[in-house]
Amino acid sequence: MISSLTRKSFLTAAVLAFAAACSLPAAAQDDEHPGLDVIYVPTPHQVVKRMLELAKVGPDDIHYDLGSGDGRIVIAAVKDFKAKKGVGIDLDPQRIKEANANLAKAGVGDRVTFLRKNIFETDFSEANVVSLYLLSTLNFKLRPTILNMRPGTRIVTQSFDMSDWSPDHTETVDFDDNGYKGTRRVYLYIVPAKIEGKWSLESSAGKIDLDLKQHFQRFAGTATTGGKTAEIKDGKLSGAAIEFTLDIGGKPVKFEGKVGGNTITGTNWTAKKAS
Ligand SMILES: C[S@@+](CC[C@H](N)C(=O)[O-])C[C@H]1O[C@@H](n2cnc3c(N)ncnc32)[C@H](O)[C@@H]1O
């Protein structure tokens, strides 16, 4: 019954499955029938390729797929995009079996592992690329953990976004999977460095006190120097890369730098965290 649903609307199917899983009596959620948070629906291969392209997966990357299904995204990341390591996490033993069978055919050796675990009880902090095809509610639940990952970690999701965290990029991907045609919306998020708070910036223009208010990869705030306070404009983060503009002497001056913990280093300026 579930497989016939997969050919229809995943949104409807997933909502139904989510509701069904929530209402399953505890006794029914035994080892072979785990209490899944979302049913299995595979990502079409053309969409997998585009997700991995958007995440710019390459030889330096460790990729995790949370809810990895038949393993196709992890296997493609290692086989086609040369990621150094891939890990798929899925709670359903049937999916792990399928993923391991696909892995055996893929010839990527021991660079890929599939673990039968709950994504909410698994440490995936070693990843610098994470893919998700879950539900909005589940993305939202994972969001605090994701935002604590290393700045620059790429997160690709399909069909479901990250609520009020705007994507760094989103697009619609067409697919034709043996006559099953459709489109999927894909989203790329880059984990931003944490810069909320007060900073003391030293530059050729003198000392400037910054007070930054962060909203994911955007920020605003004030810059105070010589007793005058101005608004910070166009504050943006892409991982650890930071940029913003200040009006200095009536002229807009663009600041670009890299956040490394409590220091931000620019070409001819440095800022230290004050609080
Ligand atoms: C929509 S499918 C996505 C499969 C694969 N990522 C893809 O895109 O082809 C979601 C997967 O999440 C798994 N899943 C659901 N709840 C889970 C949980 N709490 N922990 C681990 N896996 C889970 C399901 O078994 C299913 O394989």
The ligand as a Tripos MOL2 file, in Angstrom:
@<TRIPOS>MOLECULE
LIG
   27    29     1     0     0
SMALL
NO_CHARGES

@<TRIPOS>ATOM
      1 C1         11.6870    9.9610    2.5130 C.3       1 LIG1
      2 S1         12.8150    8.6710    2.8500 S.3       1 LIG1
      3 C2         14.3230    9.3140    2.1770 C.3       1 LIG1
      4 C3         15.2770    8.2350    1.7040 C.3       1 LIG1
      5 C4         16.5850    8.7560    1.1010 C.3       1 LIG1
      6 N1         17.1890    9.7790    1.9320 N.3       1 LIG1
      7 C5         16.3420    9.3350   -0.2640 C.2       1 LIG1
      8 O1         16.2090   10.5620   -0.3420 O.co2     1 LIG1
      9 O2         16.2650    8.5630   -1.2330 O.co2     1 LIG1
     10 C6         13.0270    8.8120    4.6210 C.3       1 LIG1
     11 C7         13.8070    7.6840    5.2750 C.3       1 LIG1
     12 O3         13.9370    8.0000    6.6640 O.3       1 LIG1
     13 C8         13.8780    6.7970    7.4200 C.3       1 LIG1
     14 N2         13.5080    7.1710    8.7920 N.ar      1 LIG1
     15 C9         12.3200    7.6010    9.2710 C.ar      1 LIG1
     16 N3         12.4020    7.9440   10.5730 N.ar      1 LIG1
     17 C10        13.6950    7.7150   10.9400 C.ar      1 LIG1
     18 C11        14.4250    7.8920   12.1580 C.ar      1 LIG1
     19 N4         13.8660    8.3950   13.2630 N.pl3     1 LIG1
     20 N5         15.7400    7.5710   12.1730 N.ar      1 LIG1
     21 C12        16.3460    7.0560   11.0670 C.ar      1 LIG1
     22 N6         15.7010    6.8900    9.8750 N.ar      1 LIG1
     23 C13        14.4110    7.2250    9.8170 C.ar      1 LIG1
     24 C14        12.8560    5.9590    6.6780 C.3       1 LIG1
     25 O4         13.0460    4.5790    6.9560 O.3       1 LIG1
     26 C15        13.1550    6.3300    5.2130 C.3       1 LIG1
     27 O5         14.0570    5.4030    4.6350 O.3       1 LIG1
@<TRIPOS>BOND
     1     1     2 1
     2     2     3 1
     3     2    10 1
     4     3     4 1
     5     4     5 1
     6     5     6 1
     7     5     7 1
     8     7     8 2
     9     7     9 1
    10    10    11 1
    11    11    12 1
    12    11    26 1
    13    12    13 1
    14    13    14 1
    15    13    24 1
    16    14    15 ar
    17    14    23 ar
    18    15    16 ar
    19    16    17 ar
    20    17    18 ar
    21    17    23 ar
    22    18    19 1
    23    18    20 ar
    24    20    21 ar
    25    21    22 ar
    26    22    23 ar
    27    24    25 1
    28    24    26 1
    29    26    27 1
@<TRIPOS>SUBSTRUCTURE
     1 LIG1         1 GROUP 0 **** ****
